Amino acid sequence: MAKTSAVEKNMKRQRLVAKYAAKREALKKAAVDPDLSPEEQFMARLKLAKLPRNSAPTRVRNRCQVNGRPRGYHRKFKMSRVSLRELASVGQLPGVVKSSW
């Protein structure tokens, strides 16, 4: 189980990303828009830099929904390899079968 503070910090980042997504997208488009003057593009870049760092999508860490583990994450299941194996072995994941050859 991951530290609760790490999981909470990541959830806070996800909320910030959602909150500033539209504003960030508009500023990014304005920063590279050839129709705008260079001064306006520069101002858009400055405003983009003023946004909170944790509002950038790259700052969000993929974490397991079951136990918060950050490593060995499977995007399809939104869980770590450890939780995936445990739940698949018990049969709680429909359609997932342990392979053997």
Legacy VTK file of the C-alpha trace (Angstrom):
# vtk DataFile Version 3.0
C-alpha trace
ASCII
DATASET POLYDATA
POINTS 101 float
0.000 0.000 0.000
1.362 3.394 -1.008
1.576 6.284 1.421
-1.749 8.034 1.712
-0.055 11.413 1.296
1.423 10.381 -2.073
-1.958 9.185 -3.323
-3.666 12.374 -2.107
-1.013 14.565 -3.740
-1.560 12.770 -7.034
-5.334 13.224 -6.748
-4.803 16.939 -6.121
-2.705 17.095 -9.295
-5.474 15.374 -11.257
-7.996 17.950 -10.035
-5.667 20.810 -11.008
-5.129 19.327 -14.468
-8.884 19.136 -14.999
-9.400 22.666 -13.672
-6.792 24.341 -15.895
-7.078 22.116 -18.997
-9.125 24.542 -21.108
-7.061 27.575 -20.126
-3.791 25.726 -20.766
-4.985 24.544 -24.184
-6.056 28.065 -25.221
-2.744 29.572 -24.127
-0.780 26.886 -25.954
-2.667 27.583 -29.165
-2.153 31.333 -28.763
1.585 30.857 -28.155
2.101 29.244 -31.572
-0.619 31.042 -33.553
1.054 32.665 -36.598
-1.814 35.179 -36.935
-0.942 36.822 -33.617
1.869 39.325 -33.214
5.103 38.162 -31.556
4.281 40.275 -28.492
0.914 38.546 -28.064
2.548 35.132 -28.483
5.127 36.085 -25.866
2.419 37.225 -23.452
0.608 33.908 -23.937
3.829 32.050 -23.083
4.264 34.164 -19.950
0.701 33.431 -18.847
1.289 29.735 -19.528
4.379 29.828 -17.329
2.370 31.494 -14.526
-0.037 28.533 -14.279
0.596 26.149 -11.358
3.199 23.503 -12.140
0.968 20.737 -10.852
-1.667 21.675 -13.430
0.499 20.178 -16.191
-0.723 16.714 -17.278
2.803 15.279 -17.254
3.021 15.767 -13.484
0.255 13.224 -12.835
1.541 9.773 -11.974
-0.368 6.642 -13.004
-1.230 4.812 -9.805
-3.048 1.575 -9.034
-6.704 2.125 -8.133
-6.572 -0.730 -5.620
-3.476 -0.004 -3.543
-1.863 3.152 -4.993
1.289 1.447 -6.262
3.048 3.649 -8.869
5.163 0.993 -10.600
4.088 -1.876 -12.844
0.914 -0.057 -13.886
-1.404 -1.557 -16.549
-3.405 1.184 -18.278
-6.106 -1.152 -19.517
-7.021 -2.257 -15.990
-5.881 0.876 -14.103
-4.046 -1.275 -11.583
-0.585 -2.566 -10.820
0.729 -5.955 -11.849
0.537 -7.178 -8.238
-3.151 -6.334 -7.818
-3.904 -7.577 -11.319
-2.420 -10.976 -10.562
-4.175 -11.270 -7.190
-7.616 -10.372 -8.564
-7.161 -12.507 -11.689
-6.144 -15.532 -9.612
-9.272 -15.221 -7.477
-11.404 -14.804 -10.604
-12.638 -11.292 -9.924
-11.529 -9.961 -13.322
-13.865 -11.258 -16.024
-12.148 -12.547 -19.134
-8.661 -12.611 -17.642
-7.057 -16.049 -17.624
-3.623 -17.036 -16.402
-1.701 -18.399 -19.325
0.338 -21.580 -19.216
2.264 -23.489 -21.850
LINES 1 102
101 0 1 2 3 4 5 6 7 8 9 10 11 12 13 14 15 16 17 18 19 20 21 22 23 24 25 26 27 28 29 30 31 32 33 34 35 36 37 38 39 40 41 42 43 44 45 46 47 48 49 50 51 52 53 54 55 56 57 58 59 60 61 62 63 64 65 66 67 68 69 70 71 72 73 74 75 76 77 78 79 80 81 82 83 84 85 86 87 88 89 90 91 92 93 94 95 96 97 98 99 100
